[in-house]
Amino acid sequence: MSDPRWDDPRDHDEDSRDLDIHWIELGRGGASDPRDDNPRDRDEDVRERDRDPRDRDPRDVFLDGLELPRGLEREVVIDGDHRYELNGEDSRSLAAVGAFRVISERDLRDPRDESTDLREPDLRHLRDEGLTRFVSLAGRERAVTLTERGHHLLEAHRRDRTDAREQGFYAGVSRPRELSHDVQLYRAYLREEARLRDEGGDIRGVVLDHELKREYQEWLQEHNRGRADSDGRPDRDAREIEEWAQDHDLPYFDESVHFPDFRIEYELHGRDRHEDIEVVTEHYRGDHAASVARSGFTCYGRGGGSGRSGGRPFDPRVAEEFL
């Protein structure tokens, strides 16, 4: 029998029932996001922070704290015995893919504003450099994920930062069966980032559910570390768990902590804030969907007959069950 303290409702299939849920149609994200491709050298993080957040490329935040090229021309980047040539577009795409683990190729190739002189990222170059690889989605669509070399490059080129939580980076596909769901996360980020940016928010980074759950499990097991007589089961009681959830601003109900797909951390009016995001699909039914609705997460879902990669479009008749 599973321990409810460890359970994530997304790991279970439940019976269908109607419920109310905050629904926002999710299309492909980046097409409406203006991109700034002005030349920058690798020492301009502070200058970037001083700019109006509404003028920043949505991927720029993932470069903060990294010593990687930011300009138009490719520069040589050394990582151990490996030598790479990267420009700003390469760096932005590499860092964004690392932050979300997997991103649809289309979402990194969205059409740009015709009034700007911007170039699409050369994803084949990153692949040929051995930093990324393509994985197949439905039909002819592909997604992009980091290789171990790509992940090592990002980690090796961090600056020392003690004043903020470092952005996590990941390589490879962790949940192949959920790939069609996971490629939606970056699309949801683009939509929510644009909304927060319009309100004056300054995005600091994203935290995936994996990192939040890891922090939770490390806390659960804290008393067991180094104990030879430990049976490996956490000894936290319900009150302690609820307090931990409150301290981390996560919902606690049904004797479980509930985690979003990812959290956007940002600053607004001088205060640190965050927004918890869940990407829902037509398969979210029953207890699972009910718990998401109760959690208060901002929910995004595919809809409107978009026909995007990773599964069939969301059926509006199904959406009515959530409204």
C-alpha positions as MATLAB code, in Angstrom:
seq = 'MSDPRWDDPRDHDEDSRDLDIHWIELGRGGASDPRDDNPRDRDEDVRERDRDPRDRDPRDVFLDGLELPRGLEREVVIDGDHRYELNGEDSRSLAAVGAFRVISERDLRDPRDESTDLREPDLRHLRDEGLTRFVSLAGRERAVTLTERGHHLLEAHRRDRTDAREQGFYAGVSRPRELSHDVQLYRAYLREEARLRDEGGDIRGVVLDHELKREYQEWLQEHNRGRADSDGRPDRDAREIEEWAQDHDLPYFDESVHFPDFRIEYELHGRDRHEDIEVVTEHYRGDHAASVARSGFTCYGRGGGSGRSGGRPFDPRVAEEFL';
ca = [
       0.000    0.000    0.000;
       1.439    3.375   -0.971;
       2.219    6.051    1.595;
       0.086    9.178    0.874;
       2.955   11.388    1.941;
       4.871   10.230   -1.115;
       2.022   10.075   -3.611;
       1.572   12.432   -6.532;
      -2.038   12.355   -7.831;
      -0.715   12.425  -11.410;
       0.571    8.890  -10.909;
      -2.966    7.467  -10.698;
      -5.818    6.970  -13.157;
      -9.178    7.782  -11.638;
     -12.800    7.601  -12.666;
     -14.255   10.484  -14.641;
     -16.453   13.149  -13.096;
     -17.350   16.761  -13.877;
     -15.568   19.587  -12.069;
     -14.815   23.269  -12.232;
     -11.369   24.358  -13.336;
      -9.765   27.602  -14.414;
      -9.186   27.045  -18.142;
      -6.873   29.023  -20.397;
      -6.448   27.908  -23.983;
      -2.860   27.014  -24.772;
      -1.541   27.510  -28.284;
       2.016   27.568  -29.503;
       3.725   30.151  -27.423;
       6.504   32.229  -28.829;
       5.020   33.654  -32.001;
       3.752   36.795  -30.325;
       6.788   37.336  -28.123;
       9.155   40.010  -29.442;
      12.809   38.985  -29.353;
      15.721   41.293  -28.708;
      18.897   40.239  -30.513;
      21.151   43.216  -29.791;
      24.819   42.222  -29.400;
      25.788   41.538  -25.794;
      29.003   40.310  -24.338;
      29.103   37.742  -21.562;
      29.493   40.339  -18.769;
      26.143   42.099  -19.283;
      23.898   40.265  -16.808;
      23.627   43.306  -14.545;
      22.818   45.543  -17.493;
      20.140   43.063  -18.574;
      18.508   43.264  -15.155;
      18.391   47.056  -15.423;
      16.391   46.895  -18.645;
      12.612   47.006  -18.694;
      11.571   43.341  -18.232;
       9.045   43.797  -21.054;
      11.935   44.208  -23.500;
      13.685   40.955  -22.634;
      13.695   37.771  -24.671;
      11.739   35.115  -22.717;
      14.829   32.890  -22.805;
      17.216   35.523  -21.436;
      16.442   34.671  -17.826;
      17.948   31.209  -18.278;
      21.249   32.777  -19.338;
      21.541   34.878  -16.181;
      24.541   33.674  -14.232;
      26.043   31.846  -17.222;
      29.225   32.874  -18.980;
      28.135   32.144  -22.537;
      28.057   34.247  -25.722;
      25.160   36.638  -26.181;
      25.997   38.372  -29.470;
      25.260   37.717  -33.136;
      28.612   36.222  -34.057;
      29.707   32.780  -32.931;
      32.487   32.600  -30.379;
      34.665   29.731  -29.237;
      33.541   28.180  -25.949;
      35.812   25.672  -24.213;
      34.583   22.941  -21.882;
      37.364   20.577  -20.891;
      38.620   18.847  -24.018;
      35.659   20.041  -26.072;
      35.568   23.162  -28.200;
      32.274   24.669  -29.354;
      31.208   27.665  -31.412;
      28.133   29.458  -30.080;
      26.334   32.766  -30.524;
      23.585   34.380  -28.482;
      20.770   32.446  -30.161;
      22.603   29.185  -29.530;
      23.128   30.110  -25.871;
      19.507   31.119  -25.312;
      18.103   27.985  -26.894;
      20.581   25.753  -25.065;
      19.721   27.271  -21.675;
      15.949   27.212  -22.300;
      16.024   23.558  -23.350;
      18.072   22.733  -20.261;
      15.647   24.564  -17.981;
      12.582   22.700  -19.323;
      14.354   19.426  -20.199;
      12.463   19.105  -23.497;
      11.023   21.703  -25.915;
       9.245   21.230  -29.217;
      11.416   22.155  -32.199;
       8.548   24.277  -33.495;
       8.409   26.322  -30.293;
      12.057   27.278  -30.746;
      11.437   28.147  -34.409;
       8.347   30.314  -34.085;
       8.000   33.085  -36.705;
       9.473   36.375  -35.559;
       8.186   39.921  -35.827;
       8.798   41.008  -39.429;
       9.767   44.472  -38.216;
      12.884   43.078  -36.550;
      16.062   41.686  -38.028;
      16.058   38.483  -36.018;
      17.213   35.014  -36.990;
      15.770   31.670  -36.085;
      17.998   29.536  -33.855;
      20.064   27.000  -35.756;
      19.031   23.875  -33.900;
      20.941   21.655  -36.291;
      24.133   23.453  -35.281;
      23.553   22.625  -31.623;
      22.901   19.016  -32.596;
      26.033   18.858  -34.772;
      28.061   20.310  -31.906;
      26.875   17.389  -29.773;
      25.050   19.620  -27.291;
      21.457   18.652  -28.089;
      19.582   15.844  -29.764;
      16.173   15.509  -31.377;
      13.483   13.147  -30.109;
      10.428   12.163  -32.118;
       6.945   13.382  -31.310;
       3.724   12.466  -33.095;
       3.902   12.503  -36.882;
       6.907   14.364  -38.250;
       7.302   16.657  -35.244;
      10.419   16.645  -33.105;
      11.481   17.925  -29.729;
      14.889   19.064  -28.522;
      16.660   17.943  -25.353;
      20.180   18.363  -23.997;
      22.858   15.714  -24.259;
      25.116   15.096  -21.275;
      27.715   17.273  -22.979;
      25.175   20.068  -23.341;
      24.249   19.794  -19.690;
      27.895   19.766  -18.626;
      28.587   22.886  -20.705;
      25.857   24.842  -18.897;
      26.961   23.674  -15.466;
      30.631   24.375  -16.205;
      29.912   27.949  -17.257;
      27.922   29.076  -14.238;
      29.058   32.136  -12.374;
      29.226   31.941   -8.607;
      25.866   33.187   -7.358;
      25.007   33.242   -3.681;
      22.193   35.805   -3.753;
      19.597   33.748   -5.656;
      18.414   30.230   -6.317;
      20.297   28.821   -9.283;
      18.338   27.786  -12.336;
      18.275   24.017  -12.657;
      19.273   22.370  -15.942;
      18.463   18.848  -17.110;
      19.451   16.494  -19.919;
      17.481   13.797  -21.696;
      13.862   12.716  -21.519;
      12.863   11.562  -18.048;
       9.292   10.421  -18.780;
       8.986    9.118  -22.355;
       5.307    8.216  -21.901;
       4.552   11.804  -20.862;
       6.546   13.483  -23.622;
       3.418   14.900  -25.272;
       2.564   16.536  -21.941;
       6.056   17.722  -21.062;
       6.612   19.569  -24.352;
       3.627   21.755  -23.410;
       5.434   23.227  -20.388;
       7.561   25.654  -22.363;
       4.498   26.771  -24.342;
       2.686   27.490  -21.094;
       5.757   29.344  -19.826;
       5.777   31.634  -22.873;
       2.135   32.535  -22.359;
       2.474   33.136  -18.632;
       5.807   34.926  -19.005;
       4.224   37.337  -21.478;
       1.360   38.041  -19.070;
       3.665   38.614  -16.106;
       5.998   40.749  -18.215;
       3.084   42.961  -19.295;
       2.291   43.498  -15.612;
       5.871   44.584  -14.962;
       7.123   41.319  -13.518;
      10.802   40.413  -13.825;
      11.174   36.640  -14.271;
      13.947   35.068  -12.188;
      13.676   31.451  -13.330;
      11.563   28.320  -13.274;
      11.494   25.338  -10.939;
      10.234   22.029  -12.357;
       8.109   19.649  -10.292;
      11.081   17.283  -10.132;
      13.081   19.808   -8.122;
      10.196   20.653   -5.782;
       9.538   16.957   -5.131;
      13.218   16.268   -4.568;
      13.397   19.016   -1.963;
      10.307   17.593   -0.277;
      11.646   14.036   -0.195;
      15.014   15.195    1.124;
      13.170   16.910    3.961;
      11.071   13.798    4.612;
      14.216   11.676    4.892;
      16.289   14.170    6.863;
      16.023   12.230   10.135;
      17.009    8.958    8.441;
      20.315   10.107    6.983;
      23.311    8.368    8.454;
      21.204    6.043   10.645;
      22.047    2.356   10.313;
      18.788    1.376   12.044;
      16.593    3.375    9.656;
      13.985    1.453    7.660;
      13.929    4.209    5.034;
      10.398    5.376    5.813;
       9.883    9.037    6.714;
       8.811    9.796   10.275;
       7.151   13.156    9.645;
       3.606   13.513   10.926;
       0.724   15.204    9.124;
       1.140   18.465   11.032;
       4.809   18.745   10.079;
       4.040   17.976    6.441;
       1.287   20.567    6.315;
       3.640   23.166    7.824;
       6.298   22.307    5.225;
       3.732   22.767    2.461;
       2.671   26.122    3.889;
       6.290   27.258    4.162;
       6.766   26.431    0.471;
       3.374   27.853   -0.540;
       2.148   24.501   -1.837;
      -1.392   23.167   -1.315;
      -1.910   20.420    1.236;
      -5.136   18.433    1.290;
      -6.258   14.793    1.256;
      -3.160   14.086    3.385;
      -0.842   14.980    0.502;
       1.296   17.851   -0.708;
       0.316   18.793   -4.266;
       2.925   19.932   -6.765;
       2.505   21.980   -9.975;
       4.193   21.045  -13.242;
       6.495   24.005  -12.699;
       6.817   27.242  -10.765;
       7.770   30.612  -12.251;
       9.722   32.766   -9.815;
       9.639   36.501  -10.471;
       9.910   39.919   -8.879;
       7.120   42.497   -8.979;
       7.177   45.908   -7.303;
      10.262   44.946   -5.333;
       8.747   41.745   -3.928;
       9.630   38.126   -4.691;
       6.629   36.219   -6.010;
       5.844   33.014   -7.851;
       3.172   31.501  -10.067;
       2.442   27.769  -10.071;
       1.571   26.329  -13.488;
      -0.162   23.071  -14.420;
      -0.558   21.858  -18.003;
      -3.760   19.843  -18.301;
      -4.798   17.510  -21.090;
      -8.003   15.821  -22.193;
      -7.000   12.878  -19.987;
      -7.294   14.873  -16.752;
     -10.446   13.410  -15.208;
     -11.852   12.321  -11.886;
      -9.847   12.678   -8.679;
      -6.771   13.853  -10.559;
      -8.599   16.724  -12.267;
     -10.468   17.550   -9.070;
      -7.224   17.860   -7.121;
      -5.749   20.144   -9.786;
      -8.833   22.349   -9.661;
      -8.670   22.486   -5.862;
      -4.958   23.285   -5.855;
      -5.424   26.794   -7.242;
      -2.701   26.323   -9.859;
      -2.881   28.366  -13.055;
      -3.897   25.793  -15.666;
      -3.075   25.775  -19.333;
      -4.336   23.274  -21.864;
      -4.263   22.581  -25.559;
      -7.400   23.641  -27.356;
      -8.918   25.380  -30.309;
      -8.031   22.688  -32.828;
      -4.398   23.750  -32.844;
      -3.189   20.403  -34.162;
       0.172   20.802  -32.440;
       2.594   17.994  -31.909;
       2.343   15.414  -29.187;
      -1.271   14.248  -29.464;
      -4.663   15.179  -30.812;
      -6.050   18.693  -30.248;
      -8.144   19.287  -27.166;
     -11.807   18.615  -27.892;
     -13.917   21.699  -26.942;
     -16.715   19.335  -25.876;
     -14.352   17.862  -23.324;
     -13.329   21.342  -22.231;
     -16.927   22.030  -21.249;
     -16.536   19.445  -18.511;
     -13.858   21.615  -16.939;
     -15.614   24.994  -17.200;
];
